[in-house]
Each structure stands twice: as C-alpha cells, then as structure tokens.
Amino acid sequence: MVDVDLSLVNWSRAQFAMTAMYHWIFVPLTLGLSFLLAMFESLYVRTGDEKWKAITKFWMTLFGINFAIGVATGIILEFQFGTNWSNYSWMVGDIFGAPLAIEGIFAFFLEATFFAVMFFGWNRVSKGFHLFSTWMVAIGSNLSAVWILVANAWMQNPVGMAFNPETARFEMENFWAVIFSPVAVSKFTHATSSGFLLASLFVITVSSWYLMKGRHIEMAKRSIVVASVFGLLSSLYVGFTGDQSAFEVAQKQPMKLAAIEGLYTGEQNAGLVAAGILNRDKKPGDSLDPFLFEVKIPGLLSLLANRTSDSFVPGIDDLVYGNSEQQVMGVAEKMKKGQMAVADLAAFKQARQEKNEDTAGEALSRFNVNKEYLGYGYLSSPEEAVPPVSTAFYSFHVMVVLGTFFPVLFLAYLFYALKGKIVEVRWLLPLGLSSYFLGLVAQQMGWVVAEVGRQPWAIQGLMPVKVATTNIAVGNVQATFFMFLGLFTLLLIAEIKIMLKQISIGPEGV
C-alpha cells in the first residue's frame, strides 16, 4: 500500500494525455508527408516535368507548417517527465533517457541539417543533392519516431534491464534488447505506417476540395494518384503490423487484450467481437453478461492471440482472480508476492543502513524471489489492475472499423483516377473530403487503446502510475493543465488558419 493523492495522479494523467493527444495530431502527418514529398520530387527529377516540382513545393509548404508546431508540442511533452513524473524519471532514467537522448542527438540533427537544404536549396544545390536532402528529411523524421516509440514500448514490456536494490532504480543491461524487443518493433512499424496512411488521407482531402471547387485540377489528380497508391500500400501494411501488435499484446499484456475485447471469462476457441454494446453495470467477478449485444467471429481471437484457433485466451476474471486449471496466476496472488518484495526491499535497505550485512543478505535473497511482482505490491485491490474496459473496447473497435474503411477508399480513388472519371463520381469527393479527419480519429483511438489499455501501470507490472508522480501540489498541475490546454488550442487554431490560407492560395503562391 502507498499513500498517494489520487487527485494529483489523475490531474497529472490528464495533463500528459492532453499534451500527447495534441502532439499526435501533428506527428503522423509529418512522418507520412515527408515520404510523399520525396516521392513527388523523385518524379520531378526523373521526368523533368516542372509540374511535379510545383506539386512538391506546395505540399512541402504545408509540411513545414505542421512540422514547426509538432516540434513545439513535443518539447513540452518530454519536459513533463521531469515536472510531473519525477519518481518515474528517477527510477527508470538510465533506461528511458537513452532513447530520448538519441532522438535529440542523432535523428533530430539529421532531420534539421537537411531540412534547411530541402526548403531553401532549390536554386542553390543540384537537383540530385536536393532530392537526397528531401529523402534524408523523411528518413530523419521517422528515425525520430523510432526512439520515442522504443521508450514507450519499454514501458509496455520492460526488457533488457535489472533492478538495483541499492539505489531502487532500474538500470539498463542490454541496450539491444530494449531497441529490438518485439513490442518495440511492432509499435514502430504500426505507428509509422499509420502516419503514412494519414498523410495520404491529407493529400486526398485537400485534393478533393480542389476538384470540388474546380481549381488546380491537374495538380489534384496527380497528387491523388500518388497518394492513393502510397495510402493503399500503407493501409495494407497497417493491417499487418496491427495483427503483429495484437499478438504481442496477447503475449505480454493479456489484461489489455481482455479489456479491448470485453472478455471477462476466458475461453478456448475464443471469438473476436466484430461489434457489440457493453453492459455498463458489468464488474469483475460478478455474474452479469458483459454485453447487451454482440456479434462474434468464432475462433478468431484465439487465432490472433496465440496463432491457433483452439487455444485458451484468459479473460479479466481469470487474470484478476486466477485460473489454476489454465495455470493463470491472479492479481491477488501477485499482490501478496509484491507486498513481500516491497517489505523485503525495505528490510534490505534498513539492514544496510545499520551495517548488518547478514540480515541484508537474507532480505535481498527473499526480495529476489518475488522482485518481478514488485509493482503489484503497491496496488490497493486486485480489481485495480483492470483498465477502463469501455474506453479500451470502444476505442479499439472504432480504430479497426476505420482501418478497414481506408484501403477501400484508396482503392476507389485510384480506380476512378486512373479511369479519368474521378470528378464525375459525385459521392466519392465528399467522402474523401472528410477522410483526413476520420484518419485523425483513428490515430487518437489507437493511442487511447495503447495507453489506457495498460493502466494502472506506468511500467507494466513493475510501477503503477500512482507511484510514478512528482510530489507537488495539485493546484500546480491544474494550473499548468489549463495553461497548456490554452496554448495548444491556440497553436492548433493557428495551424488550421495558416494551412487553410495556404490551401486557398494554392500552388501558385509557393
């Protein structure tokens, strides 16, 4: 048990969530649009057609606006680890700090070095070197994403480290295990490919508006063809990486999987919920039905989770209270082991202060037996280990439905664009006009699934969020929450206004 101010925890959570969600409005567009710029410019260099150069410069202007505001929100996000989450930063700084430092030193500088050449070097460097710079900006942008996603993946699946009882800190033992953990690989590939998809939707949306207005028709049609091909390939890859991510979740975070599927009682040959309405009164351990309505695909959840359709998938009740038949240890038992680990760690530190090495050695031996359950020792009840089921469930299913819709949209745009009839298909352009905003919804829902689904953990199984906070006054967090909310809202409004103005001007103004 740990005495914490839950209002401080909740306000710190809210501030970080708000900052992260604003930041992720800008980041995926940067990741994907940078590669689209490189493709547009490659077509210009290959063909010598000045129209491709004009297209490149137009989308590059919109990229630059988005990039600048994304950097501003990202800096504030990283500083919050020190201001609101100092206990977390102290305990995992040796591990978590390394990817963030590499992001700043390597990827950001690679990106920034070629950024100036890409924007201002059109008439100052050769075509080949300018194209090389554009590709380097694209690669650098995505390398920046590698390191922050590696850091986040480590929070979901802490590997390559050891706990030092002398300092009560987690220390890195294997850098490569952290970088190349399956969770890190799947998170990077899924997040970046979804950024490619979103950027393609952005190009589709703006180009659709031009076609509906009868402006810049050739530019819009050319942009649509490239974006449709890139988006279609990206959306198919997003589906593949999403499957890989779901598999890793099933292996490393079974409680998250149970929450996003609303699965309370474990099943063999478990079905995947295609659509459903949760029973809001359902609680872990009771006898109520989890759903008021559901449509399941038999056996598919077992197949996705364990690669075999007749396998057992544990539900929330199994994970909370245990299932001896399926050899699932419940949270209640893990809490007992965690409480022993916390007590033995305290005994070890006390004995070391008193210079009683024999007692310290005995306490350390006992601690090592249960140290992997350390975080569970800070939970107040077994039910605390259950994330908000309805938030995780609905967010996941909205994301999946939209993810299924996007490749169909890209295919339709590509088909009619190649036939030269895209302007004549009246139902398609309004649909495309809204597609970027649907893409933003899918992006945000993905992160809600990832972060809400792992609650209550800051580090999966090792540190609850309530232990990770800084010991500061709640009023300070509340004040900065509203300050950042106002600042980010102003930045978002500024970006929208600048973007809309530049779009209204069109490629002639660049």
Residue, then its C-alpha position, 0 to 999 in steps of 0.5 A: m500500500v502507498d499513500v498517494d493523492l489520487s487527485l494529483v495522479n489523475w490531474s497529472r494523467a490528464q495533463f500528459a494525455m492532453t499534451a500527447m493527444y495534441h502532439w499526435i495530431f501533428v506527428p503522423l502527418t509529418l512522418g507520412l508527408s515527408f515520404l510523399l514529398a520525396m516521392f513527388e520530387s523523385l518524379y520531378v527529377r526523373t521526368g523533368d516535368e516542372k509540374w511535379k516540382a510545383i506539386t512538391k513545393f506546395w505540399m512541402t509548404l504545408f509540411g513545414i507548417n505542421f512540422a514547426i508546431g509538432v516540434a513545439t508540442g513535443i518539447i513540452l511533452e518530454f519536459q513533463f517527465g521531469t515536472n510531473w513524473s519525477n519518481y518515474s524519471w528517477m527510477v527508470g532514467d538510465i533506461f528511458g533517457a537513452p532513447l530520448a537522448i538519441e532522438g535529440i542527438f542523432a535523428f533530430f540533427l539529421e532531420a534539421t541539417f537537411f531540412a534547411v537544404m530541402f526548403f531553401g536549396w532549390n536554386r542553390v544545390s543540384k537537383g540530385f543533392h536536393l532530392f537526397s536532402t528531401w529523402m534524408v528529411a523523411i528518413g530523419s523524421n521517422l528515425s525520430a519516431v523510432w526512439i520515442l516509440v522504443a521508450n514507450a514500448w519499454m514501458q509496455n514490456p520492460v526488457g533488457m534491464a535489472f533492478n538495483p536494490e541499492t539505489a531502487r532504480f532500474e538500470m539498463e543491461n542490454f541496450w539491444a534488447v530494449i531497441f529490438s524487443p518485439v513490442a518495440v518493433s511492432k509499435f514502430t512499424h504500426a505507428t509509422s505506417s499509420g502516419f503514412l496512411l494519414a498523410s495520404l488521407f491529407v493529400i486526398t482531402v485537400s485534393s478533393w476540395y480542389l476538384m470540388k471547387g474546380r481549381h488546380i485540377e491537374m495538380a489534384k489528380r496527380s497528387i491523388v494518384v500518388a497518394s492513393v497508391f502510397g495510402l493503399l500500400s500503407s493501409l495494407y501494411v497497417g493491417f499487418t503490423g496491427d495483427q503483429s501488435a495484437f499478438e504481442v499484446a496477447q503475449k505480454q499484456p493479456m489484461k489489455l487484450a481482455a479489456i479491448e475485447g470485453l472478455y471477462t471469462g476466458e475461453q478456448n476457441a475464443g471469438l473476436v467481437a466484430a461489434g457489440i454494446l457493453n453492459r455498463d453495470k458489468k464488474p469483475g467477478d460478478s455474474l452479469d453478461p458483459f454485453l447487451f449485444e454482440v456479434k462474434i467471429p468464432g475462433l478468431l481471437s484465439l487465432l490472433a492471440n496465440r496463432t491457433s484457433d483452439s487455444f485458451v485466451p484468459g479473460i479479466d476474471d481469470l487474470v484478476y482472480g486466477n485460473s489454476e486449471q489454465q495455470v493463470m496466476g491472479v492479481a491477488e496472488k501477485m499482490k501478496k508476492g509484491q507486498m513481500a518484495v516491497a517489505d523485503l526491499a525495505a528490510f534490505k535497505q534498513a539492514r544496510q543502513e545499520k551495517n548488518e550485512d547478514t540480515a541484508g543478505e537474507a532480505l535481498s535473497r527473499f526480495n529476489v524471489n518475488k522482485e518481478y511482482l514488485g509493482y503489484g505490491y503497491l496496488s490497493s485491490p486486485e480489481e485495480a489492475v483492470p483498465p477502463v474496459s469501455t474506453a479500451f473496447y470502444s476505442f479499439h473497435v472504432m480504430v479497426v472499423l476505420g482501418t478497414f474503411f481506408p484501403v477501400l477508399f484508396l482503392a476507389y480513388l485510384f480506380y476512378a483516377l486512373k479511369g479519368k472519371i474521378v470528378e464525375v463520381r459525385w459521392l466519392l469527393p465528399l467522402g474523401l473530403s472528410s477522410y483526413f479527419l476520420g484518419l485523425v480519429a483513428q490515430q487518437m483511438g489507437w493511442v487511447v487503446a495503447e495507453v489506457g489499455r495498460q493502466p494502472w501501470a506506468i511500467q507494466g507490472l513493475m510501477p503503477v502510475k500512482v507511484a510514478t508522480t512528482n510530489i507537488a501540489v495539485g493546484n500546480v498541475q491544474a494550473t499548468f493543465f489549463m495553461f497548456l490546454g490554452l496554448f495548444t488550442l491556440l497553436l492548433i487554431a493557428e495551424i488550421k488558419i495558416m494551412l487553410k490560407q495556404i490551401s486557398i492560395g494554392p500552388e501558385g503562391v509557393 
